[in-house]
Amino acid sequence: MSSLAGRVALVTGGGRGIGRAIALGLAADGATVAVNYRSDEEAAAKTLSDLEAAAPDSAPRAYAAAVEDLDACRALAGRIEADYGRLDILVHSAGIASRGKSVADTDPAEPARVLGVHALGPHHLTAALLPLLRRSERGDIVFVSSMITDTFPAFGAPYAMGKAAMEALAHTLAKEERRNGMHVNIVAPGVVDTDMGRRLVKATAGIDDIRQADASSPYGHVCSPEEVADVVRFLVSGAASYLTDQRIVVDGGTF
């Protein structure tokens, strides 16, 4: 990957899973990385410690904020500006799963909760951070979506709705912000070896150990968080200087 030295990145959901891998990958490429987390302070502290160990002079920070909360998003944007004075890369990786019920059996509060995290939160946070991103010589926004928007399976309406709305936001932003030198892209993973991925394969396939799915997966293994992170690293790099409004599926060609 090309150097990201001198650029500042914020990764939501950066304490665990895909977000953590993205944060560490961007730091490895030279970026100063801030991570946002909702409540798992221990995981965020571990990511922060690893960022500090990898790049002790880069001043990484961790910020607790619920992205679906408009006031929290505005406060987070203010802290990023106060602490760094700039932002060049924003990665929306925070996510929650839906409960796997049919539409008929879904708790009426669940769609609002899931859309809040996956779509409304990214809308609020992006809007709050756009003034900073527009100051950058090159601004990048990457949305971590899901291949669920290719398949729309049964028993997952809130999650699919959230990711579909997220992608609509990304495509709209790409058109609005291109004039400001910004690149806006989507990464859509399939099943990934994360806490959420392990719960998914257990619920849908009865697999207790996700390693049992390696033999039936493309290239002999379930996708790793680092493989998703590598795509994000590419999209914000100089190698992707003429890419925007793209959606890259990371599923090993499953669909």
C-alpha positions in Angstrom: 0.0 0.0 0.0 1.2 3.5 -0.6 2.1 5.7 2.3 -0.6 7.5 4.3 1.9 9.5 6.3 0.5 12.8 7.4 -3.1 11.7 7.1 -5.5 11.4 10.0 -8.2 8.7 10.0 -11.2 8.0 12.1 -12.6 4.4 12.2 -15.9 3.8 13.9 -16.4 0.5 15.5 -12.6 0.4 15.7 -12.2 -1.6 18.9 -13.0 -5.0 17.5 -13.4 -7.1 14.4 -13.2 -5.5 11.0 -12.9 -2.0 12.4 -9.9 -3.0 14.5 -8.2 -4.6 11.5 -8.8 -1.4 9.4 -7.4 0.8 12.2 -4.3 -1.3 12.5 -3.9 -1.5 8.7 -4.2 2.2 8.2 -1.7 2.8 10.9 0.7 0.3 9.3 0.5 2.5 6.1 1.5 5.6 8.1 -1.8 7.2 9.1 -2.6 8.7 12.5 -5.6 6.7 13.5 -8.4 7.5 16.0 -10.9 4.8 16.9 -14.5 5.2 18.0 -16.2 2.6 20.1 -19.6 2.4 21.7 -19.2 0.5 25.0 -16.4 -2.1 24.9 -13.7 0.0 26.6 -11.4 -2.9 27.1 -11.4 -3.9 23.4 -10.8 -0.2 22.4 -8.0 0.1 24.9 -6.3 -3.0 23.4 -6.6 -1.6 19.9 -5.2 1.7 21.1 -2.3 0.0 22.8 -1.5 -1.9 19.6 -1.7 1.4 17.6 0.7 3.0 20.1 3.1 0.1 19.9 3.1 0.2 16.1 3.5 3.9 15.7 4.3 5.6 19.1 4.7 9.0 17.6 1.3 9.1 15.8 -0.8 10.0 18.8 -3.7 7.6 18.3 -6.8 8.2 20.4 -10.0 6.3 21.3 -13.4 8.0 21.6 -16.5 6.5 23.2 -19.7 7.6 21.3 -22.9 6.0 20.2 -22.9 6.8 16.5 -26.7 6.8 16.3 -26.9 9.7 18.7 -26.8 13.0 16.8 -25.4 15.0 19.7 -22.7 12.3 20.3 -21.7 12.5 16.6 -21.4 16.3 16.8 -19.4 16.1 20.0 -17.1 13.5 18.5 -16.5 15.7 15.4 -15.6 18.6 17.8 -13.1 16.4 19.6 -11.4 15.3 16.4 -11.0 18.9 15.3 -9.7 19.9 18.7 -7.3 17.0 19.0 -6.0 16.8 15.4 -7.1 19.9 13.6 -7.8 17.8 10.5 -9.4 14.7 9.2 -8.5 12.9 5.9 -10.1 9.5 6.2 -13.4 8.4 7.7 -14.3 4.7 7.8 -17.8 3.8 8.9 -17.4 0.3 10.4 -19.6 0.3 13.4 -22.3 -2.2 13.2 -24.8 -4.4 15.0 -26.7 -7.5 14.0 -30.5 -8.0 13.8 -32.1 -10.8 15.7 -32.9 -13.1 12.7 -36.7 -12.9 13.0 -39.2 -12.8 10.2 -40.8 -9.5 9.4 -44.0 -10.6 11.1 -42.1 -11.5 14.3 -39.7 -8.6 14.5 -39.9 -6.3 17.5 -41.2 -3.0 16.1 -38.3 -1.2 17.9 -35.6 -3.2 16.1 -35.6 -1.7 12.6 -35.1 1.8 14.1 -32.3 0.6 16.3 -30.4 -1.2 13.5 -31.0 1.6 11.0 -29.8 4.1 13.6 -26.4 2.4 13.8 -25.9 1.5 10.1 -27.5 4.4 8.3 -28.6 7.4 10.5 -25.4 7.3 12.5 -23.1 7.5 9.4 -25.3 10.3 8.1 -25.0 12.3 11.3 -21.3 11.7 11.7 -20.4 12.4 8.1 -22.4 15.6 8.1 -20.6 16.7 11.3 -17.2 15.9 9.9 -17.6 17.1 6.3 -16.2 20.6 7.1 -12.9 18.9 8.3 -12.8 16.4 5.4 -13.3 19.2 2.8 -10.2 20.9 4.1 -8.1 17.9 3.2 -6.2 17.8 -0.1 -7.8 14.4 -0.5 -10.7 13.2 1.7 -11.8 9.6 1.8 -15.0 8.1 3.2 -15.4 4.3 3.2 -18.6 2.6 4.2 -18.3 -1.0 5.4 -21.6 -2.6 4.2 -22.4 -6.2 3.5 -23.1 -8.6 0.7 -26.6 -8.9 2.2 -27.7 -6.2 -0.1 -27.0 -8.6 -3.0 -29.0 -11.4 -1.6 -31.6 -10.0 0.8 -32.2 -13.4 2.6 -35.2 -14.1 4.7 -35.1 -13.4 8.5 -32.8 -10.4 8.2 -34.9 -7.4 7.2 -33.6 -4.8 9.7 -29.9 -5.5 8.9 -30.5 -5.6 5.2 -32.5 -2.4 5.4 -29.7 -0.7 7.4 -27.0 -1.7 4.9 -29.1 -0.7 1.9 -29.8 2.7 3.4 -26.0 3.0 4.2 -25.2 2.3 0.6 -27.7 4.8 -0.7 -26.0 7.4 1.5 -22.6 6.5 0.2 -23.6 6.7 -3.5 -25.3 10.1 -2.9 -22.3 11.5 -1.0 -19.9 10.4 -3.8 -21.8 12.5 -6.2 -22.1 15.5 -3.9 -18.5 15.6 -2.6 -16.5 14.8 -5.8 -16.3 18.5 -6.5 -14.5 18.8 -3.1 -11.9 16.3 -4.1 -13.4 13.5 -1.9 -13.5 9.8 -2.7 -16.5 7.9 -1.3 -16.6 4.1 -1.7 -18.3 1.0 -0.2 -16.7 -2.3 0.9 -19.2 -5.2 1.2 -17.9 -8.3 2.9 -19.5 -11.7 3.1 -19.0 -13.9 6.2 -16.0 -12.7 8.1 -14.2 -14.3 11.1 -15.4 -11.9 13.7 -17.7 -12.2 16.7 -20.7 -11.3 14.5 -19.6 -13.8 11.8 -19.2 -16.6 14.3 -22.7 -15.9 15.7 -24.0 -15.9 12.1 -22.6 -19.3 11.1 -23.8 -20.8 14.4 -27.3 -19.5 13.9 -27.6 -20.3 10.2 -25.5 -23.4 9.8 -25.2 -24.8 13.3 -21.4 -24.4 13.2 -19.9 -23.9 16.7 -16.4 -23.4 15.4 -16.1 -21.1 12.4 -12.9 -23.0 11.3 -15.3 -25.8 10.4 -16.4 -23.6 7.5 -12.9 -23.2 6.1 -13.0 -26.2 3.8 -16.3 -25.1 2.1 -15.1 -21.5 1.8 -13.4 -19.9 -1.2 -9.6 -20.3 -1.1 -9.9 -22.7 1.8 -10.7 -20.3 4.6 -13.4 -17.9 5.9 -12.6 -14.3 5.1 -10.4 -12.6 7.7 -10.9 -9.1 9.0 -7.5 -8.2 7.6 -8.6 -9.2 4.1 -11.4 -6.7 4.3 -9.1 -4.1 5.8 -6.7 -4.5 2.9 -9.4 -3.4 0.5 -10.1 -0.3 2.6 -6.3 0.4 2.6 -6.3 0.2 -1.2 -9.3 2.5 -1.6 -7.8 5.3 0.5 -4.3 4.9 -1.1 -2.8 6.7 -4.0 -3.4 3.5 -6.1 -7.1 4.4 -6.0 -6.7 8.1 -6.9 -9.3 7.9 -9.6 -11.9 5.7 -7.9 -15.1 6.9 -6.3 -18.7 5.8 -6.0 -17.6 2.1 -6.2 -18.8 -0.9 -4.3 -16.3 -3.8 -3.8 -17.6 -7.1 -2.6 -15.2 -9.1 -0.5 -16.7 -12.6 -0.5 -14.3 -14.7 -2.5 -16.7 -14.8 -5.4 -19.4 -16.6 -3.5 -22.2 -14.7 -5.2 
